[in-house]
Amino acid sequence: MVLRERGHKVSFCATLDGYSARLEAQGFKFIPVDIDRKGTSFIKDLCLVVRLYNIYKKEKPDFVFHNSIKPNIYGTIAARLAGTRCVNTVSGLGYVFIRKNLYFNLVKFLYTLACTFSEKTFFQNKDDLQLFLDNRLIDADKCALVAGSGVNTEFFKPSDNKHIVSSKQDFTFLYLGRILWDKGIGELIGSVRMLKKHYPLMKLNLLGMIDKGNPAGISFQQIQEWQDKGFIKYCGETADVRPYLASCDCVILPSYREGIPKALLEAAAMELPVIATDVPGCRNVVEHGITGFLVEVKDTLDLAKAMEKMIKMSQSQRQEMGKKGREKVIREYSEKAVIKEYCTQIGL
Protein backbone atom coordinates (compact mmCIF):
# COMPACT_ATOMS: atom_id res chain seq x y z
CA MET A 1 0.00 0.00 0.00
CA VAL A 2 2.76 2.44 0.95
CA LEU A 3 4.62 1.88 -2.33
CA ARG A 4 1.44 2.40 -4.32
CA GLU A 5 0.70 5.57 -2.37
CA ARG A 6 4.14 6.81 -3.42
CA GLY A 7 3.15 6.39 -7.06
CA HIS A 8 4.71 2.99 -7.74
CA LYS A 9 2.90 0.21 -9.60
CA VAL A 10 2.93 -2.96 -7.50
CA SER A 11 2.29 -6.54 -8.63
CA PHE A 12 2.37 -9.75 -6.61
CA CYS A 13 3.77 -13.08 -7.75
CA ALA A 14 3.09 -16.07 -5.52
CA THR A 15 1.34 -19.40 -5.17
CA LEU A 16 -2.40 -19.13 -5.73
CA ASP A 17 -4.24 -19.20 -2.40
CA GLY A 18 -7.02 -17.52 -0.46
CA TYR A 19 -5.22 -14.17 -0.37
CA SER A 20 -4.89 -13.87 -4.14
CA ALA A 21 -8.44 -12.67 -4.72
CA ARG A 22 -8.14 -10.21 -1.82
CA LEU A 23 -5.08 -8.64 -3.43
CA GLU A 24 -6.83 -8.36 -6.78
CA ALA A 25 -9.89 -6.84 -5.08
CA GLN A 26 -7.60 -4.11 -3.75
CA GLY A 27 -6.45 -3.31 -7.29
CA PHE A 28 -3.15 -5.19 -7.35
CA LYS A 29 -2.08 -7.39 -10.23
CA PHE A 30 -1.55 -11.00 -9.14
CA ILE A 31 0.59 -13.43 -11.13
CA PRO A 32 0.29 -17.07 -10.00
CA VAL A 33 3.41 -19.20 -9.82
CA ASP A 34 3.73 -22.72 -8.43
CA ILE A 35 6.41 -22.86 -5.71
CA ASP A 36 7.17 -26.26 -4.24
CA ARG A 37 8.31 -24.74 -0.95
CA LYS A 38 9.83 -27.79 0.69
CA GLY A 39 10.50 -30.06 -2.28
CA THR A 40 14.02 -31.05 -3.35
CA SER A 41 13.36 -31.83 -7.01
CA PHE A 42 16.01 -30.24 -9.24
CA ILE A 43 13.63 -30.33 -12.20
CA LYS A 44 10.88 -28.46 -10.31
CA ASP A 45 13.36 -25.86 -9.05
CA LEU A 46 14.72 -25.38 -12.58
CA CYS A 47 11.15 -24.93 -13.83
CA LEU A 48 10.63 -22.28 -11.15
CA VAL A 49 13.70 -20.36 -12.38
CA VAL A 50 12.40 -20.51 -15.95
CA ARG A 51 8.88 -19.43 -14.90
CA LEU A 52 10.17 -16.47 -12.90
CA TYR A 53 12.58 -15.50 -15.69
CA ASN A 54 9.68 -15.38 -18.16
CA ILE A 55 7.59 -13.28 -15.76
CA TYR A 56 10.40 -10.80 -15.13
CA LYS A 57 11.14 -10.44 -18.87
CA LYS A 58 7.46 -9.83 -19.62
CA GLU A 59 6.64 -7.51 -16.72
CA LYS A 60 9.93 -5.59 -16.83
CA PRO A 61 9.82 -4.44 -13.18
CA ASP A 62 12.30 -1.88 -11.86
CA PHE A 63 12.70 -3.96 -8.70
CA VAL A 64 11.73 -7.47 -7.64
CA PHE A 65 11.38 -8.16 -3.92
CA HIS A 66 11.90 -11.75 -2.80
CA ASN A 67 11.02 -13.26 0.56
CA SER A 68 11.64 -16.81 1.91
CA ILE A 69 14.30 -19.27 0.85
CA LYS A 70 13.27 -20.46 -2.64
CA PRO A 71 12.23 -17.05 -4.01
CA ASN A 72 15.40 -15.57 -2.50
CA ILE A 73 17.60 -18.12 -4.26
CA TYR A 74 15.83 -19.06 -7.49
CA GLY A 75 14.13 -15.70 -7.92
CA THR A 76 17.50 -13.98 -7.72
CA ILE A 77 18.98 -16.30 -10.34
CA ALA A 78 15.99 -15.60 -12.62
CA ALA A 79 16.32 -11.85 -12.03
CA ARG A 80 20.02 -11.97 -12.85
CA LEU A 81 19.32 -13.77 -16.13
CA ALA A 82 16.52 -11.31 -16.97
CA GLY A 83 18.63 -8.25 -16.15
CA THR A 84 16.24 -7.22 -13.35
CA ARG A 85 17.35 -5.64 -10.08
CA CYS A 86 16.21 -7.55 -7.01
CA VAL A 87 16.11 -7.19 -3.24
CA ASN A 88 15.91 -10.16 -0.87
CA THR A 89 14.64 -10.51 2.67
CA VAL A 90 15.79 -13.30 4.98
CA SER A 91 12.81 -13.48 7.31
CA GLY A 92 14.07 -16.61 9.04
CA LEU A 93 16.43 -19.47 8.26
CA GLY A 94 13.92 -22.29 8.49
CA TYR A 95 14.15 -26.06 8.52
CA VAL A 96 17.48 -26.53 6.70
CA PHE A 97 19.40 -24.20 9.02
CA ILE A 98 17.72 -25.59 12.14
CA ARG A 99 18.27 -29.26 11.32
CA LYS A 100 21.46 -28.81 9.22
CA ASN A 101 20.53 -31.77 7.04
CA LEU A 102 22.12 -33.06 3.82
CA TYR A 103 21.12 -29.94 1.89
CA PHE A 104 22.70 -27.48 4.36
CA ASN A 105 25.96 -26.91 2.44
CA LEU A 106 24.12 -26.71 -0.88
CA VAL A 107 21.73 -24.08 0.49
CA LYS A 108 24.65 -22.08 1.88
CA PHE A 109 26.29 -22.11 -1.58
CA LEU A 110 23.06 -21.07 -3.30
CA TYR A 111 22.51 -18.29 -0.77
CA THR A 112 26.03 -17.03 -1.54
CA LEU A 113 25.00 -16.69 -5.19
CA ALA A 114 21.73 -14.98 -4.24
CA CYS A 115 23.48 -12.48 -1.96
CA THR A 116 26.07 -11.75 -4.65
CA PHE A 117 23.52 -11.13 -7.40
CA SER A 118 20.98 -9.12 -5.39
CA GLU A 119 21.16 -5.36 -4.87
CA LYS A 120 20.60 -5.72 -1.14
CA THR A 121 19.65 -8.46 1.31
CA PHE A 122 17.67 -7.51 4.40
CA PHE A 123 17.78 -9.52 7.61
CA GLN A 124 15.19 -9.40 10.37
CA ASN A 125 17.48 -10.17 13.29
CA LYS A 126 21.18 -9.66 13.98
CA ASP A 127 21.84 -13.37 14.69
CA ASP A 128 20.86 -14.38 11.14
CA LEU A 129 22.83 -11.47 9.69
CA GLN A 130 25.92 -12.39 11.72
CA LEU A 131 25.62 -16.04 10.67
CA PHE A 132 25.74 -15.01 7.01
CA LEU A 133 28.71 -12.72 7.65
CA ASP A 134 30.61 -15.32 9.68
CA ASN A 135 30.10 -17.93 6.94
CA ARG A 136 31.05 -15.40 4.24
CA LEU A 137 27.74 -15.80 2.47
CA ILE A 138 27.40 -12.05 2.01
CA ASP A 139 29.52 -8.90 1.97
CA ALA A 140 28.89 -6.37 4.71
CA ASP A 141 28.07 -3.60 2.23
CA LYS A 142 25.28 -5.64 0.63
CA CYS A 143 23.19 -6.35 3.73
CA ALA A 144 21.04 -4.39 6.15
CA LEU A 145 19.09 -5.06 9.33
CA VAL A 146 15.38 -4.21 9.57
CA ALA A 147 12.93 -4.65 12.42
CA GLY A 148 11.04 -7.59 10.97
CA SER A 149 8.05 -7.03 8.72
CA GLY A 150 6.62 -4.50 11.16
CA VAL A 151 3.13 -4.43 12.59
CA ASN A 152 0.24 -2.03 12.07
CA THR A 153 -0.33 -0.75 15.59
CA GLU A 154 -3.61 0.90 14.60
CA PHE A 155 -5.01 -2.41 13.36
CA PHE A 156 -3.53 -4.38 16.26
CA LYS A 157 -4.42 -2.47 19.39
CA PRO A 158 -5.85 -3.27 22.83
CA SER A 159 -9.30 -4.80 22.53
CA ASP A 160 -12.35 -3.44 24.33
CA ASN A 161 -13.54 -7.05 24.66
CA LYS A 162 -10.32 -8.40 26.15
CA HIS A 163 -10.67 -11.64 28.10
CA ILE A 164 -10.41 -11.21 31.87
CA VAL A 165 -9.28 -14.19 33.93
CA SER A 166 -11.87 -15.06 36.54
CA SER A 167 -9.47 -17.33 38.46
CA LYS A 168 -6.04 -18.91 38.14
CA GLN A 169 -7.78 -22.03 36.86
CA ASP A 170 -9.51 -20.15 34.06
CA PHE A 171 -6.45 -19.26 32.00
CA THR A 172 -6.09 -19.37 28.22
CA PHE A 173 -2.80 -19.63 26.33
CA LEU A 174 -2.73 -19.10 22.57
CA TYR A 175 -0.18 -20.48 20.11
CA LEU A 176 -0.34 -18.59 16.84
CA GLY A 177 1.57 -19.85 13.79
CA ARG A 178 2.14 -22.82 11.55
CA ILE A 179 1.69 -26.17 13.32
CA LEU A 180 5.28 -27.47 13.18
CA TRP A 181 7.54 -29.48 15.46
CA ASP A 182 10.23 -26.80 14.95
CA LYS A 183 7.90 -24.26 16.53
CA GLY A 184 8.21 -26.20 19.79
CA ILE A 185 4.74 -27.73 19.68
CA GLY A 186 6.01 -31.00 21.13
CA GLU A 187 7.51 -29.26 24.15
CA LEU A 188 4.37 -27.16 24.51
CA ILE A 189 2.18 -30.26 24.66
CA GLY A 190 4.54 -31.76 27.24
CA SER A 191 4.24 -28.63 29.38
CA VAL A 192 0.46 -28.64 29.15
CA ARG A 193 0.43 -32.30 30.15
CA MET A 194 2.35 -31.34 33.33
CA LEU A 195 0.25 -28.28 34.17
CA LYS A 196 -3.11 -29.94 33.59
CA LYS A 197 -2.54 -31.96 36.78
CA HIS A 198 -2.70 -28.75 38.83
CA TYR A 199 -4.75 -26.50 36.52
CA PRO A 200 -7.30 -28.81 34.88
CA LEU A 201 -9.34 -25.92 33.46
CA MET A 202 -6.35 -24.25 31.81
CA LYS A 203 -6.73 -23.95 28.02
CA LEU A 204 -4.30 -24.00 25.11
CA ASN A 205 -5.64 -22.88 21.74
CA LEU A 206 -3.66 -23.62 18.58
CA LEU A 207 -4.37 -21.28 15.67
CA GLY A 208 -2.62 -21.74 12.36
CA MET A 209 -2.00 -23.75 9.22
CA ILE A 210 -1.28 -27.46 9.19
CA ASP A 211 1.75 -27.31 6.88
CA LYS A 212 1.63 -30.64 5.06
CA GLY A 213 4.51 -29.73 2.75
CA ASN A 214 6.95 -29.01 5.56
CA PRO A 215 9.26 -31.81 6.79
CA ALA A 216 8.60 -30.56 10.33
CA GLY A 217 4.83 -30.52 9.80
CA ILE A 218 2.49 -32.11 12.34
CA SER A 219 -0.34 -34.23 10.99
CA PHE A 220 -4.00 -33.47 11.57
CA GLN A 221 -4.34 -36.92 13.12
CA GLN A 222 -1.79 -36.01 15.79
CA ILE A 223 -3.52 -32.69 16.47
CA GLN A 224 -6.86 -34.47 16.76
CA GLU A 225 -5.35 -36.95 19.22
CA TRP A 226 -4.10 -34.09 21.44
CA GLN A 227 -7.50 -32.46 21.21
CA ASP A 228 -9.29 -35.68 22.15
CA LYS A 229 -7.09 -35.92 25.24
CA GLY A 230 -8.03 -32.38 26.26
CA PHE A 231 -4.56 -30.88 25.88
CA ILE A 232 -5.50 -28.38 23.17
CA LYS A 233 -8.27 -26.86 21.14
CA TYR A 234 -7.38 -26.56 17.46
CA CYS A 235 -8.96 -23.40 16.04
CA GLY A 236 -7.99 -23.86 12.38
CA GLU A 237 -6.95 -20.89 10.26
CA THR A 238 -8.29 -17.36 10.05
CA ALA A 239 -7.74 -14.16 8.09
CA ASP A 240 -8.14 -12.06 11.24
CA VAL A 241 -6.36 -13.23 14.39
CA ARG A 242 -7.50 -10.33 16.59
CA PRO A 243 -10.59 -12.02 18.10
CA TYR A 244 -8.43 -14.97 19.17
CA LEU A 245 -5.83 -12.66 20.67
CA ALA A 246 -8.54 -10.74 22.50
CA SER A 247 -9.92 -13.94 24.02
CA CYS A 248 -6.63 -15.23 25.47
CA ASP A 249 -4.47 -14.26 28.44
CA CYS A 250 -1.01 -14.98 27.08
CA VAL A 251 0.54 -15.80 23.69
CA ILE A 252 3.17 -18.53 23.64
CA LEU A 253 5.81 -19.35 21.00
CA PRO A 254 8.41 -21.98 22.01
CA SER A 255 10.08 -21.91 18.57
CA TYR A 256 13.57 -23.23 17.80
CA ARG A 257 14.47 -20.17 15.67
CA GLU A 258 12.66 -17.21 14.10
CA GLY A 259 13.23 -14.15 11.94
CA ILE A 260 11.14 -11.63 13.83
CA PRO A 261 7.96 -13.48 14.85
CA LYS A 262 4.86 -11.65 13.70
CA ALA A 263 2.73 -13.49 16.26
CA LEU A 264 4.66 -11.98 19.17
CA LEU A 265 4.54 -8.50 17.65
CA GLU A 266 0.78 -8.68 17.12
CA ALA A 267 0.22 -10.03 20.62
CA ALA A 268 2.35 -7.30 22.20
CA ALA A 269 0.62 -4.63 20.09
CA MET A 270 -2.66 -5.80 21.65
CA GLU A 271 -1.10 -5.51 25.13
CA LEU A 272 -0.79 -9.22 25.79
CA PRO A 273 2.10 -10.73 27.77
CA VAL A 274 4.08 -13.40 25.90
CA ILE A 275 6.24 -16.45 26.55
CA ALA A 276 8.89 -17.42 23.99
CA THR A 277 12.18 -19.26 23.71
CA ASP A 278 15.50 -17.48 24.13
CA VAL A 279 16.46 -17.91 20.45
CA PRO A 280 17.22 -15.59 17.52
CA GLY A 281 14.14 -13.56 16.63
CA CYS A 282 12.17 -14.23 19.79
CA ARG A 283 14.74 -12.64 22.08
CA ASN A 284 14.63 -9.50 19.93
CA VAL A 285 10.94 -9.00 20.67
CA VAL A 286 10.61 -10.19 24.28
CA GLU A 287 12.21 -8.39 27.23
CA HIS A 288 12.43 -11.05 29.92
CA GLY A 289 10.45 -10.16 33.02
CA ILE A 290 9.23 -6.91 31.45
CA THR A 291 7.08 -7.79 28.44
CA GLY A 292 6.98 -11.54 29.04
CA PHE A 293 9.25 -14.51 29.75
CA LEU A 294 12.04 -16.15 27.78
CA VAL A 295 12.71 -19.87 28.32
CA GLU A 296 15.37 -22.35 27.27
CA VAL A 297 14.78 -23.86 23.84
CA LYS A 298 13.52 -27.48 23.76
CA ASP A 299 13.13 -27.44 27.55
CA THR A 300 9.67 -28.70 28.50
CA LEU A 301 10.15 -28.15 32.23
CA ASP A 302 11.44 -24.58 31.87
CA LEU A 303 8.49 -23.81 29.59
CA ALA A 304 6.03 -25.28 32.11
CA LYS A 305 7.56 -23.21 34.92
CA ALA A 306 7.18 -20.01 32.89
CA MET A 307 3.58 -20.86 32.04
CA GLU A 308 2.77 -21.51 35.70
CA LYS A 309 4.50 -18.26 36.69
CA MET A 310 2.33 -16.40 34.17
CA ILE A 311 -0.81 -18.07 35.55
CA LYS A 312 0.08 -17.11 39.12
CA MET A 313 0.69 -13.45 38.31
CA SER A 314 -2.03 -10.96 39.14
CA GLN A 315 -4.19 -9.47 36.41
CA SER A 316 -2.55 -6.06 36.96
CA GLN A 317 0.94 -7.55 36.61
CA ARG A 318 0.03 -9.14 33.28
CA GLN A 319 -1.58 -5.93 32.12
CA GLU A 320 1.60 -4.02 32.95
CA MET A 321 3.62 -6.52 30.89
CA GLY A 322 1.19 -6.03 28.02
CA LYS A 323 1.49 -2.25 28.16
CA LYS A 324 5.30 -2.44 28.15
CA GLY A 325 5.09 -4.80 25.18
CA ARG A 326 2.94 -2.42 23.15
CA GLU A 327 5.28 0.47 23.96
CA LYS A 328 8.21 -1.58 22.65
CA VAL A 329 6.38 -2.51 19.44
CA ILE A 330 5.42 1.12 18.75
CA ARG A 331 8.97 2.24 19.49
CA GLU A 332 10.86 -0.42 17.51
CA TYR A 333 8.58 -2.40 15.20
CA SER A 334 6.00 -0.12 13.60
CA GLU A 335 5.11 -1.09 10.04
CA LYS A 336 5.61 2.42 8.69
CA ALA A 337 9.13 2.64 10.12
CA VAL A 338 10.11 -0.70 8.57
CA ILE A 339 8.79 0.23 5.12
CA LYS A 340 10.51 3.60 5.32
CA GLU A 341 13.81 1.83 6.07
CA TYR A 342 13.38 -0.46 3.06
CA CYS A 343 12.68 2.49 0.78
CA THR A 344 15.59 4.52 2.14
CA GLN A 345 18.05 1.64 1.72
CA ILE A 346 17.21 1.06 -1.94
CA GLY A 347 16.39 4.63 -2.93
CA LEU A 348 12.68 4.39 -3.60
C-alpha positions, 0 to 999 in steps of 0.5 A: 500500500505504501509503495502504491501511495508513493506512485509505484505500480505494485504486482504480486507473484506467488502461489495461488491461495485464499489471499490472491483474490483479496489482493486483486480486489484491492487493485493489485495485479496478481501473477500465479506461480507454483512454488514447491516450498519444501521439495528437493526436485532439481527439475521443479526448481529449474522450472521455477527459475524458468517461470520467474525469468519469463515473468520478469522479462514480460513484466519488466519491473524496476525492482523485484522483492523476494522473501523466503528461501526459494524465491530468495535463491531461485528468484535472484537467479531468474532476475540476474538472467533477466537483467532485473534488479532484485532485493531479498529478505531473509525473514528466518532461516527455516528447517534446513538451518535448524536441522542442518541436514544433507542440503545445508551446504548446498543451500549455503552455496546457493545463498552465496549466489543470491546475496552476490547477485541481489542489490541488497539483502535484508535480515530481520534479526542480527543473529541471522545477519551475523551467521551469514557474515561469519560464513562469508555468504554475504559482503557487509556492504550488501546487507542491512538489518530491519525490524522484521516485517513490522506491525500495524499498531492501529489495526492491532491495538488493545481490545475493548472485549479483552478476556479477563481471567476469573481465576487462576484455573480459568487461564487461556494460552494461545499459540499462533503460527504454523503447526510445526515441530520446529515451533516447539509444539512438542515441548508445549504439549509436554508442558500442558500435560504437566500443568493440567494436573494442577490446573485442569481448566487451563486452556491452550488454543492452537491457531494456524495452518497445518503445513503438510509440505513441511518436513517438520509438519504435524499431521491433523491426526496427531492434532486431533489426538491431542484435542481428544485428550483435552490438551488443546483446542485446534482453532484452524486458520483465520484471516483475522487473528485479533478475536483470538488474541482478544480472548486469550491471556497470554501468547506462547511461542516456544520456537527453535528459531525465528526471523522476527515473529509476527505473532509476538509483535501482534500479541504485544501490540494488543497488550498481551504478555508473551512467553517465547524461547531465548532464540534468535528472533524471539529474544529480539521481541521479548524483554524477559520479566518486562514484556513476558518470559524467555525460556530455554529452547527445547526445555519442556520443564522450563516452559512449564515453569514459565507458564505456571508463573504467568498463571500465578501473576495478578491481572494487573501484573500481566496488564503491565507486561502487556502495556510495556510490550505495546510500547516496545512494538510502537517504538521499535517495530512499527510497520511504517518505520520498517517500510521507510527503512526499506525504501531509504536503503534502496532509494525508492 
